Structure formats: structure tokens, C-alpha cells
Amino acid sequence: MRLSEIGDKEIIDLKDGRRHGQLWDAEILFDEKTGCISALIVPDPDCNSFFHAHKEMIQLPWNCIIKIGEDIIILQSPI
């Protein structure tokens, strides 16, 4: 699967059903030694205030992804 095919997928946390936006909204953190993806840095849905100039971000380990489905990416956050 190519990045261009999964960028529009919504990231959903199985733990509590929170939405973390689309993969295009995320930053991808790579391990410099291995070149592997280590985490997604996504907007924190709890900091969705009109008064915030920028959203707070949270880091979700890549190994928390349970399934990349047809429409969504399902993960279970350790938080």
C-alpha cells in the first residue's frame, strides 16, 4: 500500500473512539538508525479549543496500529 492511498484515512483510537484526524494531518517519526517508522504525531482531540492558536500534539507509537482498513486506521493508544 502506498502513502498516497492511505493519506485520507481517518485515524481512530479503539480505546475510546477518539478521532485523531487524517493521516495527512499527522507527522511521521522515523528511527534514525533503522529507518523504520516509530510513531505518529497527531493532533490531540482533547485540545480542540477555538482559543488555541495551534493544536497540541501527542505521540502514538507505530506498533499501536491494529489495522489499516479500507476507510480508517485503527489504533489502540497506550495513553
SELUMLO-677068 format. One record per atom (N, C-alpha, C, O): x, y, z; residue in one letter; residue number from 1; atom name. Coordinates in nm, 2 decimals. Each point is the difference from the previous one (the first is absolute). Layout:
! residues N
<atom <X, Y, Z>, "A", NUM, "CA">
...
***
This chain:
! residues 79
<atom <0.09, -0.12, 0.00>, "M", 1, "N">
<atom <-0.09, 0.12, 0.00>, "M", 1, "CA">
<atom <0.09, 0.12, 0.00>, "M", 1, "C">
<atom <0.10, 0.01, 0.07>, "M", 1, "O">
<atom <-0.14, 0.09, -0.15>, "R", 2, "N">
<atom <0.08, 0.13, -0.01>, "R", 2, "CA">
<atom <-0.05, 0.10, 0.09>, "R", 2, "C">
<atom <-0.12, 0.00, 0.04>, "R", 2, "O">
<atom <0.21, 0.09, 0.00>, "L", 3, "N">
<atom <-0.05, 0.12, 0.09>, "L", 3, "CA">
<atom <-0.11, 0.07, -0.07>, "L", 3, "C">
<atom <-0.09, 0.05, 0.07>, "L", 3, "O">
<atom <0.09, -0.03, -0.20>, "S", 4, "N">
<atom <-0.10, 0.08, -0.06>, "S", 4, "CA">
<atom <-0.14, -0.07, 0.01>, "S", 4, "C">
<atom <-0.10, 0.06, -0.02>, "S", 4, "O">
<atom <0.10, -0.19, 0.05>, "E", 5, "N">
<atom <-0.12, -0.07, 0.01>, "E", 5, "CA">
<atom <-0.06, 0.00, 0.14>, "E", 5, "C">
<atom <-0.12, -0.03, 0.02>, "E", 5, "O">
<atom <0.21, 0.06, 0.08>, "I", 6, "N">
<atom <-0.05, 0.00, 0.14>, "I", 6, "CA">
<atom <-0.01, 0.14, 0.06>, "I", 6, "C">
<atom <-0.05, 0.01, 0.11>, "I", 6, "O">
<atom <0.10, 0.09, -0.18>, "G", 7, "N">
<atom <0.00, 0.13, 0.06>, "G", 7, "CA">
<atom <-0.14, 0.06, 0.04>, "G", 7, "C">
<atom <-0.01, 0.08, 0.09>, "G", 7, "O">
<atom <-0.09, -0.12, -0.16>, "D", 8, "N">
<atom <-0.14, 0.05, 0.03>, "D", 8, "CA">
<atom <-0.07, -0.08, 0.11>, "D", 8, "C">
<atom <-0.11, 0.04, 0.04>, "D", 8, "O">
<atom <0.17, -0.14, 0.01>, "K", 9, "N">
<atom <-0.06, -0.09, 0.10>, "K", 9, "CA">
<atom <0.00, 0.07, 0.13>, "K", 9, "C">
<atom <0.09, 0.06, 0.04>, "K", 9, "O">
<atom <-0.21, -0.07, 0.03>, "E", 10, "N">
<atom <-0.02, 0.06, 0.13>, "E", 10, "CA">
<atom <0.07, -0.09, 0.11>, "E", 10, "C">
<atom <-0.01, -0.13, -0.01>, "E", 10, "O">
<atom <0.08, 0.19, 0.10>, "I", 11, "N">
<atom <0.07, -0.08, 0.11>, "I", 11, "CA">
<atom <-0.10, 0.00, 0.12>, "I", 11, "C">
<atom <-0.03, 0.10, 0.05>, "I", 11, "O">
<atom <-0.01, -0.22, -0.01>, "I", 12, "N">
<atom <-0.09, -0.02, 0.11>, "I", 12, "CA">
<atom <0.06, -0.08, 0.11>, "I", 12, "C">
<atom <0.07, -0.10, -0.03>, "I", 12, "O">
<atom <-0.08, 0.14, 0.15>, "D", 13, "N">
<atom <0.05, -0.07, 0.12>, "D", 13, "CA">
<atom <-0.11, -0.10, 0.05>, "D", 13, "C">
<atom <-0.10, 0.04, 0.04>, "D", 13, "O">
<atom <0.14, -0.17, -0.05>, "L", 14, "N">
<atom <-0.10, -0.10, 0.05>, "L", 14, "CA">
<atom <-0.03, 0.01, 0.15>, "L", 14, "C">
<atom <-0.10, -0.04, 0.04>, "L", 14, "O">
<atom <0.20, 0.09, 0.03>, "K", 15, "N">
<atom <-0.02, 0.01, 0.15>, "K", 15, "CA">
<atom <-0.12, 0.08, 0.04>, "K", 15, "C">
<atom <-0.08, -0.04, 0.09>, "K", 15, "O">
<atom <0.06, 0.16, -0.16>, "D", 16, "N">
<atom <-0.11, 0.08, 0.04>, "D", 16, "CA">
<atom <-0.08, 0.06, -0.11>, "D", 16, "C">
<atom <-0.09, 0.09, 0.02>, "D", 16, "O">
<atom <0.12, -0.13, -0.15>, "G", 17, "N">
<atom <-0.07, 0.05, -0.11>, "G", 17, "CA">
<atom <0.04, 0.14, -0.05>, "G", 17, "C">
<atom <-0.06, 0.05, -0.09>, "G", 17, "O">
<atom <0.17, 0.01, 0.15>, "R", 18, "N">
<atom <0.04, 0.13, -0.04>, "R", 18, "CA">
<atom <0.05, 0.00, -0.14>, "R", 18, "C">
<atom <0.07, -0.09, -0.04>, "R", 18, "O">
<atom <-0.09, 0.20, -0.03>, "R", 19, "N">
<atom <0.05, 0.02, -0.13>, "R", 19, "CA">
<atom <0.12, 0.09, 0.01>, "R", 19, "C">
<atom <0.01, 0.10, 0.07>, "R", 19, "O">
<atom <0.10, -0.14, -0.14>, "H", 20, "N">
<atom <0.12, 0.08, 0.00>, "H", 20, "CA">
<atom <0.03, 0.06, -0.14>, "H", 20, "C">
<atom <0.11, 0.03, -0.03>, "H", 20, "O">
<atom <-0.21, -0.01, -0.05>, "G", 21, "N">
<atom <0.01, 0.06, -0.13>, "G", 21, "CA">
<atom <0.04, -0.10, -0.10>, "G", 21, "C">
<atom <0.00, -0.12, 0.02>, "G", 21, "O">
<atom <0.04, 0.17, -0.14>, "Q", 22, "N">
<atom <0.04, -0.09, -0.11>, "Q", 22, "CA">
<atom <0.15, -0.02, 0.01>, "Q", 22, "C">
<atom <0.07, 0.08, 0.06>, "Q", 22, "O">
<atom <-0.02, -0.18, -0.13>, "L", 23, "N">
<atom <0.15, -0.02, 0.00>, "L", 23, "CA">
<atom <0.07, 0.12, -0.05>, "L", 23, "C">
<atom <0.11, 0.03, 0.04>, "L", 23, "O">
<atom <-0.17, 0.04, -0.14>, "W", 24, "N">
<atom <0.06, 0.12, -0.05>, "W", 24, "CA">
<atom <0.03, 0.11, 0.11>, "W", 24, "C">
<atom <0.08, 0.08, -0.01>, "W", 24, "O">
<atom <-0.17, -0.09, 0.12>, "D", 25, "N">
<atom <0.02, 0.10, 0.11>, "D", 25, "CA">
<atom <0.11, -0.04, 0.09>, "D", 25, "C">
<atom <0.04, 0.08, 0.09>, "D", 25, "O">
<atom <0.01, -0.20, -0.10>, "A", 26, "N">
<atom <0.10, -0.05, 0.09>, "A", 26, "CA">
<atom <0.14, 0.02, -0.05>, "A", 26, "C">
<atom <0.03, 0.02, -0.12>, "A", 26, "O">
<atom <0.07, -0.01, 0.22>, "E", 27, "N">
<atom <0.14, -0.01, -0.03>, "E", 27, "CA">
<atom <0.04, -0.14, 0.02>, "E", 27, "C">
<atom <-0.05, -0.07, 0.09>, "E", 27, "O">
<atom <0.15, 0.02, -0.17>, "I", 28, "N">
<atom <0.05, -0.13, 0.02>, "I", 28, "CA">
<atom <0.14, 0.01, 0.05>, "I", 28, "C">
<atom <0.09, 0.06, -0.05>, "I", 28, "O">
<atom <-0.07, -0.13, 0.16>, "L", 29, "N">
<atom <0.13, 0.00, 0.07>, "L", 29, "CA">
<atom <0.08, -0.13, -0.04>, "L", 29, "C">
<atom <-0.05, -0.11, 0.02>, "L", 29, "O">
<atom <0.17, 0.13, -0.07>, "F", 30, "N">
<atom <0.08, -0.11, -0.05>, "F", 30, "CA">
<atom <0.12, -0.03, 0.10>, "F", 30, "C">
<atom <0.05, 0.10, 0.06>, "F", 30, "O">
<atom <-0.01, -0.22, -0.04>, "D", 31, "N">
<atom <0.11, -0.04, 0.07>, "D", 31, "CA">
<atom <0.12, 0.02, -0.09>, "D", 31, "C">
<atom <0.01, -0.06, -0.10>, "D", 31, "O">
<atom <0.09, 0.15, 0.15>, "E", 32, "N">
<atom <0.11, 0.03, -0.09>, "E", 32, "CA">
<atom <0.09, -0.11, -0.02>, "E", 32, "C">
<atom <0.07, -0.01, -0.11>, "E", 32, "O">
<atom <-0.06, -0.09, 0.20>, "K", 33, "N">
<atom <0.09, -0.11, -0.02>, "K", 33, "CA">
<atom <-0.05, -0.10, -0.10>, "K", 33, "C">
<atom <0.07, -0.06, -0.08>, "K", 33, "O">
<atom <-0.20, 0.03, 0.09>, "T", 34, "N">
<atom <-0.06, -0.11, -0.08>, "T", 34, "CA">
<atom <-0.07, 0.05, -0.12>, "T", 34, "C">
<atom <-0.02, -0.07, -0.10>, "T", 34, "O">
<atom <-0.03, 0.19, 0.10>, "G", 35, "N">
<atom <-0.08, 0.06, -0.11>, "G", 35, "CA">
<atom <-0.14, -0.04, 0.01>, "G", 35, "C">
<atom <-0.08, 0.03, -0.09>, "G", 35, "O">
<atom <0.04, -0.10, 0.20>, "C", 36, "N">
<atom <-0.14, -0.05, 0.01>, "C", 36, "CA">
<atom <-0.08, 0.11, 0.07>, "C", 36, "C">
<atom <0.05, 0.09, 0.07>, "C", 36, "O">
<atom <-0.18, -0.09, -0.10>, "I", 37, "N">
<atom <-0.10, 0.09, 0.06>, "I", 37, "CA">
<atom <-0.01, -0.04, 0.15>, "I", 37, "C">
<atom <-0.03, -0.12, 0.03>, "I", 37, "O">
<atom <0.05, 0.21, 0.06>, "S", 38, "N">
<atom <-0.01, -0.03, 0.15>, "S", 38, "CA">
<atom <-0.13, 0.06, 0.06>, "S", 38, "C">
<atom <-0.05, -0.06, 0.09>, "S", 38, "O">
<atom <-0.01, 0.16, -0.15>, "A", 39, "N">
<atom <-0.12, 0.06, 0.06>, "A", 39, "CA">
<atom <-0.07, 0.10, -0.09>, "A", 39, "C">
<atom <0.06, 0.04, -0.10>, "A", 39, "O">
<atom <-0.18, -0.02, 0.13>, "L", 40, "N">
<atom <-0.08, 0.11, -0.07>, "L", 40, "CA">
<atom <-0.01, 0.11, 0.10>, "L", 40, "C">
<atom <-0.03, -0.02, 0.12>, "L", 40, "O">
<atom <0.04, 0.14, -0.16>, "I", 41, "N">
<atom <-0.02, 0.12, 0.09>, "I", 41, "CA">
<atom <-0.13, 0.06, -0.06>, "I", 41, "C">
<atom <0.00, 0.06, -0.11>, "I", 41, "O">
<atom <-0.11, -0.06, 0.19>, "V", 42, "N">
<atom <-0.13, 0.04, -0.05>, "V", 42, "CA">
<atom <-0.06, 0.11, 0.09>, "V", 42, "C">
<atom <0.05, 0.01, 0.12>, "V", 42, "O">
<atom <-0.14, 0.06, -0.17>, "P", 43, "N">
<atom <-0.07, 0.10, 0.09>, "P", 43, "CA">
<atom <-0.07, -0.06, 0.11>, "P", 43, "C">
<atom <-0.07, -0.11, -0.01>, "P", 43, "O">
<atom <0.08, 0.17, 0.13>, "D", 44, "N">
<atom <-0.07, -0.05, 0.12>, "D", 44, "CA">
<atom <-0.15, 0.04, -0.01>, "D", 44, "C">
<atom <-0.02, 0.12, 0.01>, "D", 44, "O">
<atom <-0.07, -0.21, -0.02>, "P", 45, "N">
<atom <-0.14, 0.04, -0.01>, "P", 45, "CA">
<atom <-0.06, 0.07, 0.13>, "P", 45, "C">
<atom <-0.10, 0.06, 0.00>, "P", 45, "O">
<atom <0.17, -0.08, 0.11>, "D", 46, "N">
<atom <-0.04, 0.07, 0.13>, "D", 46, "CA">
<atom <0.03, 0.15, 0.00>, "D", 46, "C">
<atom <-0.05, 0.07, 0.08>, "D", 46, "O">
<atom <0.14, -0.03, -0.17>, "C", 47, "N">
<atom <0.04, 0.14, -0.01>, "C", 47, "CA">
<atom <-0.06, 0.07, -0.12>, "C", 47, "C">
<atom <0.07, 0.06, -0.08>, "C", 47, "O">
<atom <-0.20, -0.08, 0.06>, "N", 48, "N">
<atom <-0.07, 0.05, -0.12>, "N", 48, "CA">
<atom <-0.07, 0.13, 0.04>, "N", 48, "C">
<atom <-0.12, 0.01, -0.02>, "N", 48, "O">
<atom <0.19, 0.09, 0.07>, "S", 49, "N">
<atom <-0.06, 0.12, 0.04>, "S", 49, "CA">
<atom <0.01, 0.11, -0.11>, "S", 49, "C">
<atom <0.10, 0.01, -0.07>, "S", 49, "O">
<atom <-0.20, 0.07, 0.06>, "F", 50, "N">
<atom <0.00, 0.11, -0.09>, "F", 50, "CA">
<atom <0.11, 0.10, 0.03>, "F", 50, "C">
<atom <0.05, 0.07, -0.08>, "F", 50, "O">
<atom <-0.01, -0.06, 0.21>, "F", 51, "N">
<atom <0.09, 0.10, 0.05>, "F", 51, "CA">
<atom <0.15, -0.04, -0.02>, "F", 51, "C">
<atom <0.09, 0.08, 0.02>, "F", 51, "O">
<atom <-0.07, -0.21, -0.05>, "H", 52, "N">
<atom <0.14, -0.04, -0.02>, "H", 52, "CA">
<atom <0.05, 0.04, -0.13>, "H", 52, "C">
<atom <-0.07, -0.03, -0.10>, "H", 52, "O">
<atom <0.18, 0.10, 0.09>, "A", 53, "N">
<atom <0.06, 0.04, -0.13>, "A", 53, "CA">
<atom <0.05, -0.12, -0.08>, "A", 53, "C">
<atom <0.00, 0.00, -0.12>, "A", 53, "O">
<atom <0.05, -0.10, 0.19>, "H", 54, "N">
<atom <0.04, -0.12, -0.06>, "H", 54, "CA">
<atom <-0.04, -0.12, 0.08>, "H", 54, "C">
<atom <-0.01, 0.01, 0.13>, "H", 54, "O">
<atom <-0.01, -0.12, -0.19>, "K", 55, "N">
<atom <-0.04, -0.12, 0.08>, "K", 55, "CA">
<atom <0.11, -0.07, 0.07>, "K", 55, "C">
<atom <0.12, 0.01, -0.05>, "K", 55, "O">
<atom <-0.14, -0.07, 0.16>, "E", 56, "N">
<atom <0.09, -0.08, 0.07>, "E", 56, "CA">
<atom <0.01, -0.13, -0.08>, "E", 56, "C">
<atom <-0.09, -0.04, -0.06>, "E", 56, "O">
<atom <0.21, -0.02, 0.07>, "M", 57, "N">
<atom <0.02, -0.12, -0.07>, "M", 57, "CA">
<atom <0.04, -0.11, 0.10>, "M", 57, "C">
<atom <0.06, 0.02, 0.10>, "M", 57, "O">
<atom <-0.10, -0.15, -0.14>, "I", 58, "N">
<atom <0.04, -0.11, 0.08>, "I", 58, "CA">
<atom <0.07, -0.10, -0.09>, "I", 58, "C">
<atom <-0.02, -0.01, -0.12>, "I", 58, "O">
<atom <0.11, -0.07, 0.18>, "Q", 59, "N">
<atom <0.07, -0.10, -0.07>, "Q", 59, "CA">
<atom <-0.06, -0.14, 0.03>, "Q", 59, "C">
<atom <-0.01, -0.04, 0.11>, "Q", 59, "O">
<atom <-0.02, -0.03, -0.22>, "L", 60, "N">
<atom <-0.06, -0.13, 0.01>, "L", 60, "CA">
<atom <0.10, -0.10, -0.07>, "L", 60, "C">
<atom <0.03, 0.01, -0.12>, "L", 60, "O">
<atom <0.02, -0.11, 0.20>, "P", 61, "N">
<atom <0.10, -0.10, -0.06>, "P", 61, "CA">
<atom <-0.06, -0.07, -0.12>, "P", 61, "C">
<atom <-0.12, -0.04, 0.00>, "P", 61, "O">
<atom <0.20, 0.02, -0.10>, "W", 62, "N">
<atom <-0.04, -0.07, -0.12>, "W", 62, "CA">
<atom <-0.06, -0.14, 0.03>, "W", 62, "C">
<atom <-0.09, -0.05, -0.07>, "W", 62, "O">
<atom <0.15, -0.02, 0.17>, "N", 63, "N">
<atom <-0.04, -0.13, 0.03>, "N", 63, "CA">
<atom <-0.14, -0.01, 0.06>, "N", 63, "C">
<atom <-0.05, -0.11, 0.03>, "N", 63, "O">
<atom <-0.01, 0.23, 0.00>, "C", 64, "N">
<atom <-0.14, 0.00, 0.05>, "C", 64, "CA">
<atom <-0.10, -0.01, -0.11>, "C", 64, "C">
<atom <-0.12, -0.02, 0.03>, "C", 64, "O">
<atom <0.16, 0.02, -0.15>, "I", 65, "N">
<atom <-0.09, -0.01, -0.11>, "I", 65, "CA">
<atom <-0.05, -0.15, -0.01>, "I", 65, "C">
<atom <0.08, -0.09, -0.01>, "I", 65, "O">
<atom <-0.21, 0.07, 0.02>, "I", 66, "N">
<atom <-0.06, -0.13, -0.01>, "I", 66, "CA">
<atom <-0.03, -0.04, -0.14>, "I", 66, "C">
<atom <0.02, -0.11, -0.04>, "I", 66, "O">
<atom <-0.08, 0.20, -0.03>, "K", 67, "N">
<atom <-0.04, -0.03, -0.14>, "K", 67, "CA">
<atom <-0.01, 0.13, -0.09>, "K", 67, "C">
<atom <-0.04, 0.10, 0.05>, "K", 67, "O">
<atom <0.09, -0.11, -0.17>, "I", 68, "N">
<atom <-0.02, 0.10, -0.10>, "I", 68, "CA">
<atom <-0.11, -0.05, -0.09>, "I", 68, "C">
<atom <0.03, -0.09, -0.08>, "I", 68, "O">
<atom <-0.15, 0.14, 0.10>, "G", 69, "N">
<atom <-0.12, -0.05, -0.08>, "G", 69, "CA">
<atom <-0.02, 0.08, -0.12>, "G", 69, "C">
<atom <0.08, 0.08, -0.05>, "G", 69, "O">
<atom <-0.19, -0.11, -0.02>, "E", 70, "N">
<atom <-0.04, 0.07, -0.12>, "E", 70, "CA">
<atom <-0.02, 0.15, 0.01>, "E", 70, "C">
<atom <0.04, 0.08, -0.08>, "E", 70, "O">
<atom <-0.10, -0.04, 0.20>, "D", 71, "N">
<atom <-0.03, 0.14, 0.02>, "D", 71, "CA">
<atom <0.07, 0.06, 0.12>, "D", 71, "C">
<atom <0.01, 0.12, 0.01>, "D", 71, "O">
<atom <0.03, -0.20, 0.09>, "I", 72, "N">
<atom <0.06, 0.05, 0.12>, "I", 72, "CA">
<atom <0.12, -0.07, 0.04>, "I", 72, "C">
<atom <0.03, -0.11, -0.04>, "I", 72, "O">
<atom <0.05, 0.17, 0.13>, "I", 73, "N">
<atom <0.11, -0.06, 0.06>, "I", 73, "CA">
<atom <-0.04, -0.01, 0.15>, "I", 73, "C">
<atom <-0.02, 0.09, 0.07>, "I", 73, "O">
<atom <0.02, -0.22, -0.02>, "I", 74, "N">
<atom <-0.04, -0.02, 0.14>, "I", 74, "CA">
<atom <0.13, -0.03, 0.08>, "I", 74, "C">
<atom <0.08, -0.08, -0.04>, "I", 74, "O">
<atom <-0.07, 0.15, 0.15>, "L", 75, "N">
<atom <0.11, -0.02, 0.09>, "L", 75, "CA">
<atom <-0.06, 0.00, 0.15>, "L", 75, "C">
<atom <-0.11, 0.04, 0.02>, "L", 75, "O">
<atom <0.19, -0.10, 0.07>, "Q", 76, "N">
<atom <-0.03, 0.00, 0.14>, "Q", 76, "CA">
<atom <0.11, 0.07, 0.07>, "Q", 76, "C">
<atom <0.11, -0.05, 0.02>, "Q", 76, "O">
<atom <-0.13, 0.18, 0.03>, "S", 77, "N">
<atom <0.10, 0.08, 0.06>, "S", 77, "CA">
<atom <0.03, -0.06, 0.14>, "S", 77, "C">
<atom <-0.08, -0.05, 0.07>, "S", 77, "O">
<atom <0.21, 0.07, -0.03>, "P", 78, "N">
<atom <0.04, -0.04, 0.13>, "P", 78, "CA">
<atom <-0.04, 0.10, 0.11>, "P", 78, "C">
<atom <0.02, -0.02, 0.12>, "P", 78, "O">
<atom <-0.07, 0.14, -0.17>, "I", 79, "N">
<atom <-0.03, 0.11, 0.09>, "I", 79, "CA">
<atom <-0.13, -0.02, 0.07>, "I", 79, "C">
<atom <-0.04, 0.09, 0.08>, "I", 79, "O">
***
